[in-house]
Amino acid sequence: MAGVKIGYLAYPDILTNKDWQKKKGLIGKMKKTGIGDALDKAEAVHKKIDWADMAVSKDNPANMEELKTAIQSVKNYYAKAIVPYEKALTEVADTAESAIKDVKKMIGAGSVVKAIEAIVKEAKTQRLTLKSLDLEADIKAMVERIERRQELARIHMNDSLKKFVIGAKAFLSDPTPENWDKHIKQAGRSVSNSVKELENYNRVFWKEFQKFEGFDLGRMNIDTKSPDFADITTKKVKAAAAQVKDIASFKG
């Protein structure tokens, strides 16, 4: 898959049965070609394609391991959704080319033949475009993005850890929703981002650290109005602080 930037590939009007019915005229109506059925099938297959699933950036992979998973996911989706569309387009082209041979024999079929030839050309163009989707360029862009983010994560890791330790101490002295937002939320998110993106840290710590859900109270299902807010969040912060201590001493 190389050559054409991955994105939404619209279904051409010329490959719709509706357009074909307008152009086939009396000659086309007199001769059963199968073109309409082939066009309906191709359009139906196209409608099932979710083009977002063809982008390795869809789930925003944070490191090379996640990128490998994303690449395999795209390849699997290509086989599941794009290959059937390629086959449907081949059926359109083959059916139309076969019809040309018969329609040409009919008197006054010039305009119909041209309409069918245009269908063949467009079906083949769509099929060629699909085979030229540039997964390599998409991967390269994602690799560059990951490398930039990892470099920033390496630069800010120590500061993020220090800020969390300071913030945790301040929060534990007065565990209120306001102090969570002030001392924990951003500091915890910064540590989370660094741990997720740096592969050595990710491999050792992310499985457990991701349970803090980026220190988002909503995602953690913690109600700020709960009478148990202080107890619940104190336990969370102490647990996170213990992990932060391990992360800070890690020599990966």
N, C-alpha and C positions, 0 to 999 in steps of 0.2 A: 504494500500500500504506500505509494509515493507519488507525489506530483501535485495533487489538488488539496488545498487546505480543507480540513474536516469542518463541516458545518451543515446547516440544513440544506438538503437538495430537494427543491420543489418538484412536484409532479407536473409535467408539461400538459397544457390544455390539448395539444395535438395528440396526446396519448390517452385521451378520454373517449369513451364510447359515445358520449354526447356530441363531441366534435366530429367524430367519424360519421355519425348518423346524418349530420348536416351536409357532409361533403360527399357521401357515397352515391347520391343521386339515384336515378331510376335503374341505372346499370348495376349499381351495387346492391340494390334491393332485389334485383332479379336473380342475382347469383349469391348463394350461401358461401361466405368466405371464412367465418369463424373469427374474424378480426375483432368484432364487438365483444365477444366472450373473453378473448385473450386480453383485451384492453381493460375490461372490468376486473379481471383477476389481478393484473399488474397494479392497477390503482388501489385495489383492496389490500394487497400486500404492502404497498408503499405506506398506506395510512397506519399500518401497525408499527412502523419504525419510529422509535424514540431516538432522535438524533443526538440528544444529550448523552445517551449511553455509548456514543461513539467517541467521546472525548476522555482522554486519560485524566484530565483535570477535573472531571465531574465531582469526585469526592475529595478533591483538594489533598492529594497525598502529601504527607509531611516529610517523608524520607524515602530512600531508595527501595526499601523493602515494600513499603506501601505502593510505590510506583510500579514495582513488578506485579503486584496484585492487580493494580488498575489496568496495566497493559494486557494482562491475561483476560481480564474482564471484558475489555474492548474486543479482543480477538474472539472470545466466546460469543459476544453479541453480534459480531460481524457474521459468524457462521450461522447464528440463529435467525437474524433478521435481514441482513444485507444479501447473503447468498441466495435466499429464496426470491428476493426481488430481482437479482441478476438473472435467475432462471426464468422468472416471469417475463422479463424483458426479452430474453432469448426466444421464448415462446411467441411473443408478439412479433418479433422480427421474422422468425421462421414462418409463422402463419401468414403474415403479410406478403412475404416473398413468394410463398406458394400461391397465394391468391392472385398475384400479379400475372403469373403465367396463364391462368384461366381467363382473367378479366381482359387481358390484351387481345384475346381472340374475338371479343365482342365488339360490334360496330359502335363507334361513338364513345369509346371508353377512355379517351385520352385524359380527361380531367380526373377521372376516378383513379386511373393508374398513377397519376402524379400525386394524388392525395395518399395513396397507399405507399408510394415510394418515400414520401415525407415521413410517414409513420415508421417505416423501416429505418430511415436515417436517424430519427430522433431516439428510437429504442436502442440502437447501437451506440449512439452518443451517450445516453444515460448509463448504459452498461459499462462503457469505457471509463466514464467519470468515476463510477463506483470502484472500479479496479485501480484507479489512480489516487484514491484517497490517501493523503500524506500522513500516515500515523507516525512516521519517523520525525517529521517536523514538530508534531504535537509533543512527542516524547522529549525531543531536544529542548523545547521551550519549558517543559515541566522540570527537566533536570536542572536547567539554569535557574529556575525559580527556587527549587529546593536548595540548591547550593548557596544562593544568595541568603535565603532564610536561615540556613544552617550556620553560615558565617556570622550573621547577626545574633543567632542563638548562642554561639560560642562566646561572642564578645560580651553579651549581656548576662550570661549564666550566673557568674559570681555575684554581680550586683542584684540580680533577681533573688538569689538565695538569701543574701544579706538583708534585703528589704523585707522578705517574708518573715525572717526571724525577728526583726524589729517590730514589724506589724503584728505578728502573733503575740508578742509580749504585751503590746499596747492593747490589743483586743481582749486578751485573757484577763486583763485588769478591769475591764468594763465591757462584757460581751453583749452589746446591743446591736440592733440592725444597722444603725447609723455607723457604728464603729466597724462593722463587717465591711460596709461599702468603703469606708475610709482607709482601713488598715489591711484588709484581707483580700477583697475581691480582685483588685488589679495586680497586687503582688503575687497572689496565688495563680492567677491566669498567666502571668509572665513566666513563672516557674514551670507551669504546665506546658506552655508553648515550647520552652527550651528542652524539656525532658522528652516531649513527643518528637521533636524534630531532629535532635542529635541521636544518631543511631545507637551508639554505645550506651547512652543513658536510657534510650527507649527500650532496648533489649532487656535491661536489668530492672528498670523502675516503672516503666509506663503501665504495665498491667495493673499494678496497685494504685499508682498515682492518678490514673484516669478516673478512678472511682469518685474523685472529688469533683468531677463534672465541671472542670474549669472554674470552680468556686462560685458557680452561679446558683444562688439560692433556689431559684425556680426549678432548675434542672435537678437539684438535690432534693426537691420536694420538702423544703424547709419553710414553714409558714412564719413570717416575721411577727405575726400577732399571737403566735402560740405561747402559752405560759411556760413551755419547756424550751423556748428558743435558746436561752443562755446555756442550759445543760447540753442540749443537742450540739450546738455550734462549738462549745468548749471542747467536747470530745473530738469533734471533727478537726479542730485546729491543733489540738495536742497530737492527734494521729498524724496530721500532715507535717507538723513540725518535726516529729520523729523521723519521718521519711526524708524531709529536707536535710536533716542532719546527716543521714546516710548518703544522700546525694552529694552533699558538700565534701564528704570524705572520700568519695569514689575516685579512683585513679584510672578510669577507663580511657 
